[in-house]
Amino acid sequence: METRVERVRKQKKEKSKYRFEFLIIIVVVFIFYLGLKATEKSIQELTYVQDQHIFLLNLKVKPSIQLFGKTYDLNVINFIKEFIKSIK
């Protein structure tokens, strides 16, 4: 049996662990984004093609991501519906 103080300490430790994991995920995604942008810039400079995009994030008109020439829509509702259909 643990005391209340030990239990509260354990809960704080677990909470800080989850915060740290979330922070790590955010940092990794940010580094991935910067890497894609740097790669795109380098490829455009080497090939002298300015209108081709390896990675393009469009959140203004219609939320979408263009990755290696293929466009993916960021419509969460349709994604959930298609995911449910694929499970059935």
Biotite code that builds the C-alpha atoms (Angstrom):
import biotite.structure as struc

atoms = struc.array([
    struc.Atom([0.000, 0.000, 0.000], chain_id="A", res_id=1, res_name="MET", atom_name="CA", element="C"),
    struc.Atom([1.373, 3.380, -0.972], chain_id="A", res_id=2, res_name="GLU", atom_name="CA", element="C"),
    struc.Atom([0.814, 6.627, 0.807], chain_id="A", res_id=3, res_name="THR", atom_name="CA", element="C"),
    struc.Atom([-0.938, 9.570, -0.709], chain_id="A", res_id=4, res_name="ARG", atom_name="CA", element="C"),
    struc.Atom([2.319, 11.498, -1.117], chain_id="A", res_id=5, res_name="VAL", atom_name="CA", element="C"),
    struc.Atom([3.919, 8.612, -3.032], chain_id="A", res_id=6, res_name="GLU", atom_name="CA", element="C"),
    struc.Atom([0.860, 8.265, -5.248], chain_id="A", res_id=7, res_name="ARG", atom_name="CA", element="C"),
    struc.Atom([0.835, 12.004, -6.059], chain_id="A", res_id=8, res_name="VAL", atom_name="CA", element="C"),
    struc.Atom([4.575, 11.876, -6.844], chain_id="A", res_id=9, res_name="ARG", atom_name="CA", element="C"),
    struc.Atom([4.012, 8.909, -9.125], chain_id="A", res_id=10, res_name="LYS", atom_name="CA", element="C"),
    struc.Atom([1.162, 10.700, -10.917], chain_id="A", res_id=11, res_name="GLN", atom_name="CA", element="C"),
    struc.Atom([3.285, 13.828, -11.418], chain_id="A", res_id=12, res_name="LYS", atom_name="CA", element="C"),
    struc.Atom([6.123, 11.713, -12.778], chain_id="A", res_id=13, res_name="LYS", atom_name="CA", element="C"),
    struc.Atom([3.813, 9.969, -15.279], chain_id="A", res_id=14, res_name="GLU", atom_name="CA", element="C"),
    struc.Atom([2.279, 13.290, -16.312], chain_id="A", res_id=15, res_name="LYS", atom_name="CA", element="C"),
    struc.Atom([5.692, 14.824, -16.965], chain_id="A", res_id=16, res_name="SER", atom_name="CA", element="C"),
    struc.Atom([6.674, 11.696, -18.924], chain_id="A", res_id=17, res_name="LYS", atom_name="CA", element="C"),
    struc.Atom([3.674, 12.125, -21.251], chain_id="A", res_id=18, res_name="TYR", atom_name="CA", element="C"),
    struc.Atom([4.439, 15.830, -21.699], chain_id="A", res_id=19, res_name="ARG", atom_name="CA", element="C"),
    struc.Atom([8.028, 15.014, -22.589], chain_id="A", res_id=20, res_name="PHE", atom_name="CA", element="C"),
    struc.Atom([6.907, 12.377, -25.121], chain_id="A", res_id=21, res_name="GLU", atom_name="CA", element="C"),
    struc.Atom([4.482, 14.853, -26.711], chain_id="A", res_id=22, res_name="PHE", atom_name="CA", element="C"),
    struc.Atom([7.237, 17.467, -26.907], chain_id="A", res_id=23, res_name="LEU", atom_name="CA", element="C"),
    struc.Atom([9.569, 14.967, -28.573], chain_id="A", res_id=24, res_name="ILE", atom_name="CA", element="C"),
    struc.Atom([6.908, 14.138, -31.177], chain_id="A", res_id=25, res_name="ILE", atom_name="CA", element="C"),
    struc.Atom([6.380, 17.843, -31.931], chain_id="A", res_id=26, res_name="ILE", atom_name="CA", element="C"),
    struc.Atom([10.142, 18.392, -32.324], chain_id="A", res_id=27, res_name="VAL", atom_name="CA", element="C"),
    struc.Atom([10.505, 15.365, -34.637], chain_id="A", res_id=28, res_name="VAL", atom_name="CA", element="C"),
    struc.Atom([7.640, 16.552, -36.860], chain_id="A", res_id=29, res_name="VAL", atom_name="CA", element="C"),
    struc.Atom([9.181, 20.041, -37.015], chain_id="A", res_id=30, res_name="PHE", atom_name="CA", element="C"),
    struc.Atom([12.590, 18.627, -37.974], chain_id="A", res_id=31, res_name="ILE", atom_name="CA", element="C"),
    struc.Atom([10.899, 16.451, -40.629], chain_id="A", res_id=32, res_name="PHE", atom_name="CA", element="C"),
    struc.Atom([9.179, 19.545, -42.039], chain_id="A", res_id=33, res_name="TYR", atom_name="CA", element="C"),
    struc.Atom([12.429, 21.527, -42.144], chain_id="A", res_id=34, res_name="LEU", atom_name="CA", element="C"),
    struc.Atom([14.201, 18.593, -43.793], chain_id="A", res_id=35, res_name="GLY", atom_name="CA", element="C"),
    struc.Atom([11.578, 18.343, -46.519], chain_id="A", res_id=36, res_name="LEU", atom_name="CA", element="C"),
    struc.Atom([11.740, 22.079, -47.198], chain_id="A", res_id=37, res_name="LYS", atom_name="CA", element="C"),
    struc.Atom([15.559, 22.019, -47.407], chain_id="A", res_id=38, res_name="ALA", atom_name="CA", element="C"),
    struc.Atom([15.466, 19.002, -49.717], chain_id="A", res_id=39, res_name="THR", atom_name="CA", element="C"),
    struc.Atom([12.905, 20.671, -51.962], chain_id="A", res_id=40, res_name="GLU", atom_name="CA", element="C"),
    struc.Atom([14.998, 23.821, -52.177], chain_id="A", res_id=41, res_name="LYS", atom_name="CA", element="C"),
    struc.Atom([18.132, 21.838, -53.047], chain_id="A", res_id=42, res_name="SER", atom_name="CA", element="C"),
    struc.Atom([16.401, 19.801, -55.746], chain_id="A", res_id=43, res_name="ILE", atom_name="CA", element="C"),
    struc.Atom([14.891, 22.923, -57.294], chain_id="A", res_id=44, res_name="GLN", atom_name="CA", element="C"),
    struc.Atom([18.308, 24.573, -57.400], chain_id="A", res_id=45, res_name="GLU", atom_name="CA", element="C"),
    struc.Atom([19.956, 21.523, -58.945], chain_id="A", res_id=46, res_name="LEU", atom_name="CA", element="C"),
    struc.Atom([17.288, 20.894, -61.596], chain_id="A", res_id=47, res_name="THR", atom_name="CA", element="C"),
    struc.Atom([16.440, 24.527, -62.331], chain_id="A", res_id=48, res_name="TYR", atom_name="CA", element="C"),
    struc.Atom([12.720, 23.690, -62.097], chain_id="A", res_id=49, res_name="VAL", atom_name="CA", element="C"),
    struc.Atom([10.854, 26.168, -59.918], chain_id="A", res_id=50, res_name="GLN", atom_name="CA", element="C"),
    struc.Atom([7.239, 25.069, -60.370], chain_id="A", res_id=51, res_name="ASP", atom_name="CA", element="C"),
    struc.Atom([7.635, 21.477, -59.131], chain_id="A", res_id=52, res_name="GLN", atom_name="CA", element="C"),
    struc.Atom([6.990, 20.890, -55.431], chain_id="A", res_id=53, res_name="HIS", atom_name="CA", element="C"),
    struc.Atom([8.176, 17.925, -53.421], chain_id="A", res_id=54, res_name="ILE", atom_name="CA", element="C"),
    struc.Atom([6.364, 19.138, -50.323], chain_id="A", res_id=55, res_name="PHE", atom_name="CA", element="C"),
    struc.Atom([3.654, 21.792, -50.235], chain_id="A", res_id=56, res_name="LEU", atom_name="CA", element="C"),
    struc.Atom([1.356, 22.457, -47.291], chain_id="A", res_id=57, res_name="LEU", atom_name="CA", element="C"),
    struc.Atom([-1.786, 24.399, -48.225], chain_id="A", res_id=58, res_name="ASN", atom_name="CA", element="C"),
    struc.Atom([-4.088, 25.312, -45.336], chain_id="A", res_id=59, res_name="LEU", atom_name="CA", element="C"),
    struc.Atom([-5.843, 28.389, -46.719], chain_id="A", res_id=60, res_name="LYS", atom_name="CA", element="C"),
    struc.Atom([-8.340, 27.515, -49.463], chain_id="A", res_id=61, res_name="VAL", atom_name="CA", element="C"),
    struc.Atom([-8.645, 23.742, -49.347], chain_id="A", res_id=62, res_name="LYS", atom_name="CA", element="C"),
    struc.Atom([-6.504, 22.060, -46.678], chain_id="A", res_id=63, res_name="PRO", atom_name="CA", element="C"),
    struc.Atom([-4.166, 19.680, -48.473], chain_id="A", res_id=64, res_name="SER", atom_name="CA", element="C"),
    struc.Atom([-0.616, 18.374, -48.554], chain_id="A", res_id=65, res_name="ILE", atom_name="CA", element="C"),
    struc.Atom([1.253, 17.789, -51.777], chain_id="A", res_id=66, res_name="GLN", atom_name="CA", element="C"),
    struc.Atom([3.982, 15.215, -51.284], chain_id="A", res_id=67, res_name="LEU", atom_name="CA", element="C"),
    struc.Atom([6.169, 14.038, -54.189], chain_id="A", res_id=68, res_name="PHE", atom_name="CA", element="C"),
    struc.Atom([3.625, 15.179, -56.771], chain_id="A", res_id=69, res_name="GLY", atom_name="CA", element="C"),
    struc.Atom([0.593, 13.513, -55.195], chain_id="A", res_id=70, res_name="LYS", atom_name="CA", element="C"),
    struc.Atom([-2.009, 15.633, -53.400], chain_id="A", res_id=71, res_name="THR", atom_name="CA", element="C"),
    struc.Atom([-3.632, 14.468, -50.171], chain_id="A", res_id=72, res_name="TYR", atom_name="CA", element="C"),
    struc.Atom([-6.692, 16.294, -48.844], chain_id="A", res_id=73, res_name="ASP", atom_name="CA", element="C"),
    struc.Atom([-6.783, 17.072, -45.132], chain_id="A", res_id=74, res_name="LEU", atom_name="CA", element="C"),
    struc.Atom([-10.468, 16.474, -44.620], chain_id="A", res_id=75, res_name="ASN", atom_name="CA", element="C"),
    struc.Atom([-10.735, 14.702, -41.291], chain_id="A", res_id=76, res_name="VAL", atom_name="CA", element="C"),
    struc.Atom([-14.419, 13.803, -41.629], chain_id="A", res_id=77, res_name="ILE", atom_name="CA", element="C"),
    struc.Atom([-13.925, 12.041, -44.977], chain_id="A", res_id=78, res_name="ASN", atom_name="CA", element="C"),
    struc.Atom([-10.824, 10.325, -43.616], chain_id="A", res_id=79, res_name="PHE", atom_name="CA", element="C"),
    struc.Atom([-12.805, 8.898, -40.685], chain_id="A", res_id=80, res_name="ILE", atom_name="CA", element="C"),
    struc.Atom([-15.628, 7.763, -42.983], chain_id="A", res_id=81, res_name="LYS", atom_name="CA", element="C"),
    struc.Atom([-13.204, 6.016, -45.345], chain_id="A", res_id=82, res_name="GLU", atom_name="CA", element="C"),
    struc.Atom([-11.396, 4.444, -42.410], chain_id="A", res_id=83, res_name="PHE", atom_name="CA", element="C"),
    struc.Atom([-14.675, 3.049, -41.066], chain_id="A", res_id=84, res_name="ILE", atom_name="CA", element="C"),
    struc.Atom([-15.558, 1.695, -44.529], chain_id="A", res_id=85, res_name="LYS", atom_name="CA", element="C"),
    struc.Atom([-12.184, -0.008, -44.803], chain_id="A", res_id=86, res_name="SER", atom_name="CA", element="C"),
    struc.Atom([-12.677, -1.702, -41.443], chain_id="A", res_id=87, res_name="ILE", atom_name="CA", element="C"),
    struc.Atom([-16.066, -3.144, -42.418], chain_id="A", res_id=88, res_name="LYS", atom_name="CA", element="C"),
])
